[in-house]
């Protein structure tokens, strides 16, 4: 399965493995895909508690391709908690009892949501021998959170289809144009190969069908786009001409 199809799996629009999707997919996939319609930061801790359950954490598609789907879910949970200290503290509270794979999810969520208090908590974890197996991840998180130039996926040019997935994940949470703009940029970049452009076009077309908000944002900004992305927009949706 290509990484751009993973989000479709999470949204429940393609065939699931034998036995059907685990509880997390049934309960939260659609809520996460359309979170921007009804933002509720309290959903973040609920999603985290759910994904940390064994049947969800060990769901085979979640662990395929080096755990890419878990990474996407963690990033979304982080985006939900960003700017909400109470939610971030709830994320941190799950770390002690989480299994190794679950701790990776928590650290990835904190990469997006962590604050100054998180840095203090990370230092405490690093000082505790009990968390020695998570040392590399903790050190990386601390370095990231302390970086005055700390960036989010939406602040960087996407280099791989997995980067595109992270941008779509951010759009699903925020409903904002910024991550979409990064995806459209692929069509204007000389360094973007056919694989990237194909993944960007496929995912754009798929999400335009599901998200009227996305159509609105793309049409609103189409006139200001460079020729490459403007041409693709004209091809995938009807943009009124002046």
ROLUM-659570 format. One record per atom (N, C-alpha, C, O): x, y, z. Coordinates in steps of 0.05 Angstrom, whole numbers, plus 32768, in hexadecimal, padded with zeros to 4 digits. Layout:
<atoms>
X;Y;Z
...
</atoms>
This chain:
<atoms>
8011;7FE8;8000
8000;8000;8000
8012;8019;8000
8024;801B;8010
800C;802B;7FEE
801C;8044;7FED
8014;8055;8005
7FFE;8053;800F
8026;8067;800D
8020;8077;8025
8009;8089;8021
7FFB;8090;8035
8004;8092;8009
7FED;80A4;8004
7FD2;8095;8008
7FBE;80A1;800D
7FD3;807A;8005
7FBA;806B;8009
7FB4;8066;8027
7F9E;805F;802E
7FC8;806A;8038
7FC5;8064;8054
7FAF;8075;8060
7F9F;806B;8070
7FAD;808E;8058
7F99;80A0;8064
7F7D;8097;805B
7F6A;809B;806A
7F7B;808B;8043
7F62;8081;803A
7F59;8069;804B
7F42;8066;8052
7F6D;8058;8051
7F67;8042;8063
7F5D;804C;807E
7F49;8041;8089
7F6A;8060;8089
7F62;806A;80A3
7F46;8076;80A2
7F37;8075;80B5
7F3F;8082;808B
7F24;808D;8088
7F0F;8078;8083
7EF7;807E;8082
7F18;805F;807F
7F05;8049;807D
7EF9;8046;8061
7EE4;803A;805E
7F07;8050;804C
7EFB;804F;8032
7F08;803A;8020
7F01;8039;8008
7F1A;802A;802A
7F24;8013;801B
7F21;7FFA;802C
7F1C;7FFB;8044
7F25;7FE3;801F
7F22;7FC9;802D
7F35;7FC7;8045
7F4C;7FCE;8042
7F2B;7FBD;805B
7F3B;7FB9;8073
7F46;7F9D;8073
7F3A;7F8B;8066
7F5B;7F98;8082
7F65;7F7C;8086
7F50;7F6A;8092
7F3C;7F73;809D
7F54;7F50;808F
7F42;7F3C;8099
7F3C;7F42;80B7
7F4E;7F48;80C6
7F23;7F40;80BE
7F1B;7F46;80DA
7F12;7F62;80DE
7F08;7F6A;80F3
7F16;7F73;80C9
7F0D;7F8E;80CB
7F20;7FA0;80DA
7F34;7F97;80E5
7F1A;7FBA;80DB
7F2C;7FCD;80E8
7F2A;7FCB;8106
7F16;7FC1;8111
7F3F;7FD3;8114
7F3F;7FD2;8131
7F2D;7FE9;813C
7F25;7FFA;812D
7F28;7FE9;8156
7F16;7FFE;8162
7F1F;801A;815B
7F0D;802B;8157
7F39;8020;815B
7F41;803B;8156
7F37;8045;813B
7F2D;805C;8139
7F39;8035;8126
7F30;803E;810C
7F12;8043;810C
7F08;8057;8102
7F03;8031;8118
7EE6;8033;8118
7EDD;804C;8128
7ECA;805A;8120
7EEB;8052;813D
7EE3;8068;814F
7EEE;8083;8146
7EE0;8098;8148
7F07;8084;813C
7F14;809E;8139
7F1D;80A6;811D
7F24;80BD;8118
7F1D;8093;810A
7F27;809A;80EF
7F18;80B1;80E3
7F24;80C4;80D9
7EFE;80B0;80E3
7EEF;80C5;80D6
7EF1;80DF;80E7
7EF2;80F5;80DB
7EF0;80DD;8101
7EF3;80F4;8112
7F0D;8103;810D
7F0E;811B;810C
7F22;80F3;8109
7F3D;80FF;8104
7F3E;810B;80E9
7F4B;8120;80E5
7F31;80FF;80D5
7F32;8108;80BA
7F22;8122;80B6
7F29;8132;80A5
7F0E;8127;80C7
7EFE;813F;80C5
7EFE;814F;80DF
7EEB;815D;80E5
7F14;814D;80EE
7F16;815A;8108
7F11;8178;8105
7F05;8184;8117
7F1B;8185;80F0
7F19;81A2;80ED
7EFC;81AC;80ED
7EF6;81C3;80F3
7EE9;819A;80E8
7ECD;81A2;80E7
7EC2;81A7;8103
7EB0;81B7;8107
7ECC;8198;8117
7EC2;819B;8132
7EDA;8197;8145
7EDA;8182;8153
7EEC;81A9;8147
7F04;81A6;8158
7EFD;81A2;8175
7EED;81B1;8180
7F09;818E;8181
7F05;8188;819E
7F1F;817D;81A8
7F24;8165;81A5
7F31;818D;81B5
7F4A;8183;81BE
7F49;816B;81D0
7F5C;815B;81D2
7F32;8167;81DE
7F2F;8150;81F0
7F2F;8136;81E0
7F32;8121;81EC
7F2B;8137;81C6
7F2C;811F;81B6
7F49;8114;81B5
7F4C;80FC;81B3
7F5D;8125;81B8
7F79;811C;81B7
7F7F;8106;81CB
7F89;80F1;81C3
7F7B;810B;81E5
7F81;80F6;81F9
7F71;80DD;81F4
7F7A;80C7;81FA
7F58;80DF;81EA
7F48;80C8;81E5
7F54;80B7;81CF
7F56;809F;81D0
7F5D;80C5;81B9
7F69;80B7;81A3
7F83;80AA;81AC
7F89;8093;81A4
7F93;80B8;81BD
7FAC;80AC;81C6
7FA7;8093;81D7
7FB4;807F;81D2
7F95;8095;81EA
7F8F;807D;81FA
7F86;8066;81E9
7F8E;804F;81EE
7F77;806B;81D4
7F6D;8056;81C2
7F84;804A;81B2
7F86;8031;81B1
7F95;805A;81A6
7FA9;804F;8195
7FBE;8040;81A5
7FCC;802E;819A
7FC1;8046;81BF
7FD4;8037;81D0
7FCA;801B;81D8
7FD9;800C;81E3
7FB1;8015;81D3
7FA6;7FFB;81D9
7FB3;7FE6;81C6
7FB8;7FEC;81AE
7FB9;7FCF;81D0
7FC8;7FBA;81C1
7FBC;7FB4;81A6
7FCA;7FB3;8192
7FA2;7FB1;81A5
7F95;7FA9;818B
7F97;7FBF;8176
7F97;7FB9;815E
7F9A;7FD8;817F
7F9E;7FEE;816C
7FBB;7FF1;8165
7FC2;7FF4;814E
7FCC;7FF1;8179
7FE9;7FF6;8176
7FF5;7FE0;8164
8008;7FE6;8156
7FEB;7FC8;8165
7FF6;7FB2;8156
7FE7;7FAB;813D
7FEC;7F97;8130
7FD4;7FBC;8135
7FC6;7FB8;811C
7FDA;7FB9;8105
7FE7;7FCD;8101
7FDC;7FA3;80F5
7FF1;7FA1;80E0
7FF5;7FBA;80CE
800B;7FC3;80CB
7FDF;7FC5;80C2
7FE4;7FDC;80B1
7FF0;7FF4;80BF
7FFD;8005;80B3
7FEB;7FF6;80DA
7FF7;800C;80E9
8015;8009;80EB
8023;801D;80EE
801F;7FF1;80EA
803B;7FEC;80EE
804A;7FE7;80D4
8062;7FE4;80D4
803C;7FE8;80BD
8049;7FE5;80A3
8059;7FFE;809D
8054;8013;80A8
806C;7FFB;808B
807D;8011;8082
8088;8021;8099
8085;8039;809B
8095;8012;80AC
80A2;801F;80C3
808F;802F;80D4
8097;8044;80DF
8077;8025;80D7
8064;8032;80E9
805A;804D;80DF
8054;805E;80EF
8058;8050;80C5
8051;806A;80BA
8035;8073;80C3
8031;808A;80CA
8022;8060;80C4
8007;8068;80CC
8006;8071;80E9
7FF9;8084;80F0
8014;8062;80FA
8016;806B;8116
8022;8087;8118
801A;8097;8129
8036;808C;8107
8042;80A7;8107
802E;80BC;80FF
802E;80D2;810B
801D;80B6;80EB
8008;80C9;80E3
7FF4;80CE;80F9
7FED;80E5;80FF
7FEC;80B8;8106
7FD8;80BB;811C
7FE4;80CB;8132
7FD7;80DD;813D
7FFD;80C5;8139
800B;80D4;814E
800D;80F2;8148
8009;8103;8159
8014;80F8;812F
8016;8114;8126
7FFB;8122;8129
7FFA;8139;8131
7FE6;8114;8122
7FCB;8120;8124
7FC4;8125;8142
7FBA;813A;8149
7FCA;8111;8152
7FC5;8114;816F
7FD5;812C;8179
7FCB;813C;818A
7FED;812F;8170
7FFD;8146;8178
7FF1;8160;816F
7FF0;8174;817E
7FE8;8161;8156
7FDC;817A;814B
7FC3;8182;815B
7FBE;8199;815F
7FB4;816E;8163
7F9C;8173;8173
7FA4;8180;818E
7F96;8192;8197
7FB9;8177;819A
7FC1;8181;81B4
7FD2;819A;81B4
7FD5;81A7;81C9
7FDC;81A2;819D
7FED;81BA;819B
7FDF;81D2;81A6
7FC9;81D9;819E
7FEC;81E0;81B9
7FE1;81F8;81C5
7FCD;81F3;81DB
7FC1;8206;81E6
7FCA;81DA;81E3
7FB8;81D3;81F9
7FC7;81C4;820F
7FC9;81AB;820E
7FD3;81D2;8222
7FE4;81C6;8237
7FD7;81AF;8245
7FE4;819B;824B
7FBD;81B1;824C
7FB0;819B;825A
7FB0;8181;824A
7FB4;816C;8255
7FAD;8184;8230
7FAD;816D;821E
7FC9;8161;821C
7FCD;8149;821D
7FDD;8173;821A
7FF9;816A;8219
8001;815B;8232
800F;8146;8230
7FF8;8165;8249
7FFE;8157;8262
7FF1;813B;8262
7FFC;8128;826D
7FD9;8139;8256
7FCC;811E;8254
7FDC;810C;8243
7FDE;80F4;8249
7FE8;8116;822D
7FF9;8105;821C
8011;80FB;822C
8018;80E3;822C
801E;810D;823B
8035;8106;824A
802F;80F1;825F
8040;80E0;8265
8017;80F2;826B
800F;80E0;8280
800D;80C3;8276
800E;80B1;8286
800B;80BF;825C
8008;80A4;8251
8023;8097;824D
8024;807E;8248
8039;80A6;824E
8053;809B;8247
805D;8085;8259
8067;8070;824F
805A;8087;8272
8065;8074;8285
805B;8058;8281
806B;8045;8282
8042;8054;827B
8036;803A;8279
8034;8030;825C
802A;801A;8257
803C;8040;8249
803A;8038;822D
804F;8024;8225
8065;8025;822F
8049;8012;8213
805D;7FFF;8209
8070;800F;81F6
806B;8026;81EF
8087;8003;81EF
809B;8011;81DE
808F;801E;81C5
8095;8035;81BF
807E;8010;81B7
8072;801B;819E
8060;8032;81A6
805E;8046;8197
8052;8030;81BC
8040;8045;81C5
8050;805E;81CD
8047;8074;81C9
8067;805A;81D9
8078;8071;81E1
8081;8081;81C8
8083;8099;81C9
8086;8072;81B3
808E;8080;819A
8077;8091;8190
807B;80A7;8186
805E;8087;8192
8047;8096;818A
8045;80B0;819B
8040;80C6;8191
8049;80AD;81B5
8047;80C4;81C7
805C;80D9;81C1
8057;80F1;81C0
8075;80D0;81BD
808B;80E2;81B6
8085;80F1;819C
808B;8109;819A
807A;80E3;8189
8074;80F0;816F
805D;8104;8173
805E;811A;8167
804A;80FE;8183
8034;8112;8189
8040;812A;8197
8038;8141;8190
8052;8126;81A9
805E;813C;81B8
8071;814D;81A6
8076;8164;81AC
807A;8141;8191
808A;8150;817E
807A;8168;8173
8085;817D;816E
8060;8164;816F
804E;8179;8165
8042;8189;817B
803E;81A1;8178
803D;817D;8192
802E;818A;81A7
803E;8194;81BF
8035;81A4;81CE
8056;818A;81C2
8066;818F;81DA
806C;81AC;81DF
806E;81BC;81CC
806F;81B3;81F9
8074;81CF;8201
808C;81CF;8215
809A;81BB;8218
8090;81E5;8223
80A6;81E7;8235
80A4;81D3;824C
80B8;81C8;8255
808C;81CD;8255
8089;81BA;826A
8090;819E;8260
8099;818D;826F
808B;8199;8246
8092;817F;823B
80B0;817B;823C
80B9;8165;8242
80BF;8190;8237
80DD;818E;8239
80E5;8185;8254
80F7;8173;8257
80D9;8190;8269
80DF;8188;8284
80D8;816B;8289
80E7;815C;8296
80C2;8162;827E
80B9;8147;8282
80CC;8134;8273
80D3;811E;827D
80D5;813C;825B
80E8;812B;824C
8102;8128;825B
810E;8113;825C
810B;813E;8267
8124;813D;8277
8121;8129;828F
8133;811B;8295
8109;8129;829B
8104;8116;82B0
8104;80F9;82A6
810F;80E7;82B4
80F9;80F4;828F
80F9;80D9;8284
8115;80D1;827D
811D;80BA;8282
8125;80E3;8272
8141;80DD;826B
8151;80D5;8284
8164;80C5;8282
814A;80E1;829B
8159;80DC;82B3
8150;80C2;82C1
815D;80B9;82D4
813B;80B6;82B7
8130;809E;82C3
8139;8085;82B3
8132;8082;829C
8149;8073;82BF
8152;805B;82B1
813C;804A;82A5
8140;803A;8293
8124;804D;82B0
810D;803D;82A7
8107;8043;828A
80FC;8032;827C
810F;805B;8280
8109;8062;8265
8122;8062;8253
8122;8070;823E
8136;8052;825A
814F;8052;824B
814B;8049;822E
8159;8052;821C
8137;8037;822A
8133;802D;820F
8127;8043;81FC
8127;8040;81E4
811D;8058;8208
8111;806E;81F8
8124;8086;81F6
811C;809C;81EE
813D;8083;81FF
8150;8099;8201
8153;80A8;81E7
8152;80C1;81E7
8157;809A;81D1
815B;80A8;81B7
8143;80B9;81AF
8147;80D0;81A7
812B;80AE;81B2
8113;80BD;81AC
810F;80D5;81BE
8107;80EA;81B5
8115;80D1;81D8
8113;80E7;81EB
8126;80FE;81E5
8120;8115;81E7
813F;80F6;81DF
8153;810A;81D9
814C;811A;81C0
8150;8132;81BE
8141;810C;81AC
8139;8119;8193
8122;812C;8198
8121;8142;818D
810F;8124;81A9
80F9;8135;81AF
8102;814E;81BE
80F9;8164;81B8
8113;814A;81D1
811D;8161;81E1
812B;8175;81CE
8127;818D;81D0
813C;816B;81BD
814A;817D;81AA
8136;818C;8198
813A;81A4;8193
8122;817E;818F
810E;818A;817E
80FE;81A0;818C
80FB;81B6;8182
80F6;819A;81A5
80E5;81AE;81B4
80F6;81C6;81BD
80EB;81DB;81C0
810F;81C2;81C0
8120;81D9;81C9
812B;81E9;81B1
8137;81FE;81B5
8126;81E0;8199
8130;81EE;8182
811F;8207;817D
8107;8205;8178
812C;821F;817E
811C;8238;8179
8111;8239;815D
80FF;8249;8157
811C;8229;814B
8113;8228;812F
8102;820F;812A
8100;8205;8114
80F7;8204;813F
80E7;81EC;813E
80D2;81EE;8127
80C4;8202;8125
80D0;81DA;8117
80BD;81DA;8101
80AA;81C3;8102
80AE;81AF;8110
8094;81C6;80F3
807F;81B2;80F0
8081;81A8;80D3
808D;81B5;80C3
8075;8191;80CE
8075;8187;80B2
806B;819C;809E
8074;819D;8088
8057;81AC;80A7
804C;81C0;8094
805F;81D7;808F
8059;81E8;807E
8075;81D8;809E
8089;81ED;809A
809F;81E5;8087
80B1;81F5;8081
809E;81CC;807D
80B3;81C1;806D
80A9;81B7;8052
8092;81AF;804F
80BA;81B8;803D
80B3;81AD;8024
80B0;818E;8026
80C2;8181;8031
809B;8182;801C
8098;8165;801D
80AB;8159;8008
80AD;8162;7FF1
80BA;8145;8011
80CD;8137;8000
80C4;811B;7FF8
80CE;8111;7FE3
80B2;810F;8007
80A9;80F4;8001
808B;80F3;8004
807F;8105;8010
807E;80DE;7FF9
8061;80DB;7FFD
8059;80DA;801A
8043;80E3;8022
806B;80D0;802C
8065;80CF;8048
8062;80EC;8053
8052;80F1;8065
8073;80FE;8049
8070;811A;8051
8055;8125;8049
804A;8135;8057
804C;811D;8031
8031;8126;8028
801C;811D;803C
8009;812C;8042
801E;8104;8045
800B;80F9;8058
800A;810A;8071
7FF4;8110;807C
8021;8112;807B
8022;8123;8093
8014;813E;808E
8007;8149;80A0
8017;8149;8076
800A;8162;8070
7FEC;815E;806F
7FDD;816F;8079
7FE3;8149;8063
7FC6;8144;8063
7FBC;8140;807F
7FA6;8149;8086
7FCB;8131;808F
7FC3;812D;80AB
7FBF;8147;80BA
7FAD;814B;80C9
7FD1;815A;80B4
7FCF;8174;80C1
7FB7;8184;80B7
7FA9;8191;80C6
7FB1;8181;809D
7F99;818E;8092
7F80;8183;809F
7F6E;8192;80A6
7F7F;8169;80A3
7F67;815C;80AF
7F62;8168;80CB
7F4B;8169;80D4
7F77;816F;80D9
7F74;817A;80F4
7F6E;8198;80F3
7F5C;81A1;8101
7F7D;81A7;80E3
7F7B;81C4;80E4
7F67;81D0;80D0
7F5B;81E5;80D5
7F62;81C2;80BA
7F51;81CD;80A5
7F5E;81E6;8098
7F4F;81F7;808D
7F78;81E9;809A
7F86;8201;8090
7F93;81FC;8075
7F98;81E6;806D
7F99;8213;8068
7FA5;8212;804D
7FC2;820C;804E
7FCD;8201;803A
7FD0;8212;8063
7FED;8210;8064
7FF8;81F4;805C
8009;81F3;804B
7FED;81DE;8068
7FF7;81C4;805F
7FF0;81BE;8042
7FFF;81B0;8034
7FD9;81C7;803A
7FD0;81C2;801E
7FE2;81D1;800B
7FE8;81C6;7FF5
7FEA;81E9;8012
7FFC;81F9;8001
8016;81EA;7FFD
8021;81EA;7FE6
8021;81DD;8012
8039;81CD;800F
8036;81B6;7FFB
8048;81B0;7FEC
801E;81AA;7FFB
8019;8194;7FE8
8017;819F;7FCC
8022;8193;7FBA
800A;81B5;7FC8
8008;81C1;7FAE
8023;81CA;7FA3
8028;81CA;7F8B
8035;81D2;7FB6
804F;81DA;7FAE
805E;81C5;7F9E
8070;81CB;7F8E
8057;81AB;7FA3
8065;8195;7F95
8063;8198;7F77
8076;8192;7F69
804C;81A3;7F6E
8048;81A5;7F51
8058;81BD;7F45
805B;81BF;7F2D
8064;81CD;7F56
8073;81E4;7F4D
8091;81E1;7F51
80A1;81F2;7F49
8099;81CB;7F5D
80B5;81C7;7F64
80C4;81B6;7F4F
80BA;81A1;7F47
80DA;81C1;7F45
80EA;81B3;7F31
80F6;8199;7F3B
80FB;8186;7F2C
80FA;8197;7F56
8106;817F;7F61
80F2;8169;7F68
80FA;8154;7F71
80D8;816E;7F64
80C4;815A;7F6A
80C2;8146;7F52
80BC;814F;7F3C
80C6;812C;7F58
80C5;8119;7F42
80A8;810F;7F3C
8095;8118;7F4A
80A5;80FD;7F29
808B;80F4;7F21
807C;80E6;7F38
8064;80E8;7F3A
808B;80D7;7F49
807F;80C9;7F5F
8072;80DD;7F72
805B;80D9;7F7B
8081;80F2;7F79
8076;8106;7F8B
805E;8114;7F7F
804A;8119;7F8D
8060;811C;7F66
804A;812A;7F59
8032;8118;7F57
801B;8121;7F5A
8036;80FF;7F51
8020;80EC;7F4F
8012;80E8;7F6A
7FFA;80E8;7F6B
8022;80E6;7F7F
8017;80E2;7F9A
8008;80FB;7FA2
7FF2;80F9;7FAE
8013;8112;7F9C
8006;812B;7FA4
7FEB;812F;7F94
7FD7;8137;7FA0
7FEC;8128;7F7B
7FD3;812B;7F6B
7FBE;8117;7F73
7FA7;811F;7F76
7FC6;80FE;7F78
7FB2;80EA;7F81
7FA6;80F2;7F9B
7F8D;80F2;7F9E
7FB6;80FA;7FAF
7FAB;8101;7FC9
7F9B;811A;7FC8
7F87;811C;7FD6
7FA3;812D;7FB7
7F93;8146;7FB4
7F78;813F;7FA9
7F63;8148;7FB3
7F77;8130;7F93
7F5D;8129;7F87
7F4B;8119;7F9A
7F33;811F;7F9C
7F57;8106;7FA9
7F47;80F7;7FBC
7F3C;8108;7FD2
7F24;8105;7FD9
7F4C;8119;7FDD
7F42;812A;7FF4
7F30;8140;7FEB
7F1E;8149;7FFB
7F32;814A;7FD3
7F1F;815D;7FC9
7F03;8152;7FC8
7EF0;8160;7FCB
7F01;8138;7FC2
7EE7;812B;7FC1
7EDA;8128;7FDD
7EC2;8127;7FDF
7EEA;8128;7FF2
7EE0;8123;800C
7EDD;813C;801D
7ECE;813D;8031
7EEC;8152;8015
7EED;8169;8026
7EE5;8183;8017
7EF6;818F;800A
7ECB;818B;8019
7EC3;81A4;800D
7ED5;81BC;8016
7ED9;81CF;8007
7EDE;81BA;802F
7EEF;81CF;803A
7F09;81D1;8029
7F13;81E7;8024
7F13;81BB;8021
7F2B;81BA;8011
7F26;81C7;7FF5
7F37;81D7;7FEC
7F10;81C1;7FE9
7F09;81CE;7FD0
7F08;81EC;7FD3
7F12;81FB;7FC2
7EFB;81F5;7FE9
7EF9;8212;7FEE
7F15;821F;7FF1
7F1A;8234;7FE5
7F26;8212;8000
7F41;821D;8004
7F51;821E;7FEA
7F5F;8232;7FE4
7F50;8208;7FDB
7F60;8207;7FC2
7F56;821B;7FAE
7F66;8229;7FA1
7F3B;821E;7FAB
7F30;8231;7F98
7F36;824E;7FA1
7F3C;825F;7F90
7F35;8253;7FBA
7F3A;826E;7FC4
7F57;8277;7FBE
7F5C;828E;7FB9
7F6A;8264;7FBF
7F86;826B;7FBB
7F91;8264;7FA0
7FA8;8269;7F9A
7F80;8259;7F8E
7F8A;8250;7F74
7F96;8266;7F64
7FAA;8262;7F56
7F8A;827D;7F65
7F93;8294;7F54
7FB0;829D;7F5B
7FBD;82A9;7F4A
7FB8;8297;7F73
7FD2;82A0;7F7C
7FE8;828A;7F79
7FFF;828E;7F81
7FE0;8273;7F6E
7FF3;825D;7F6C
8004;8260;7F53
7FFC;826C;7F40
801D;8255;7F53
802E;8254;7F3B
8020;8242;7F26
800C;8234;7F2C
802B;8243;7F0E
801D;8236;7EF7
801B;8217;7EFB
8006;820C;7EF3
802F;820A;7F06
802E;81ED;7F09
8017;81E4;7F19
8007;81D3;7F11
8014;81EE;7F31
7FFE;81E6;7F43
7FE4;81F1;7F39
7FCF;81E4;7F3C
7FE4;8208;7F2D
7FCB;8214;7F23
7FBF;8201;7F0D
7FA7;81FD;7F0C
7FD1;81F7;7EFC
7FC8;81E4;7EE7
7FBB;81CB;7EF2
7FA7;81C2;7EE9
7FC8;81C0;7F07
7FBD;81A8;7F14
7FA2;81AE;7F20
7F8F;819E;7F1E
7FA0;81C5;7F2E
7F86;81CD;7F3A
7F71;81CE;7F25
7F5A;81C5;7F29
7F77;81DB;7F0E
7F64;81DD;7EF8
7F5B;81C2;7EEE
7F44;81BE;7EE5
7F6D;81AE;7EF0
7F67;8193;7EE6
7F57;8183;7EF9
7F47;8172;7EF1
7F5A;8187;7F13
7F4C;8176;7F27
7F32;8183;7F31
7F20;8174;7F39
7F30;819D;7F30
7F17;81AA;7F37
7F13;81C2;7F24
7F25;81CC;7F18
7EFA;81C9;7F21
7EF3;81DF;7F10
7EF7;81F9;7F1F
7EE7;8200;7F31
7F0B;8208;7F17
7F10;8222;7F24
7F05;8238;7F12
7F0D;823B;7EFB
7EF3;8249;7F1D
7EE7;825E;7F0D
7EFD;8271;7F01
7F0F;8278;7F10
7EFB;8278;7EE8
7F0D;828A;7EDC
7F02;82A7;7EDD
7EEA;82AB;7ED9
7F13;82BA;7EE2
7F0B;82D6;7EE2
7F08;82E0;7EC6
7F00;82F8;7EC2
</atoms>
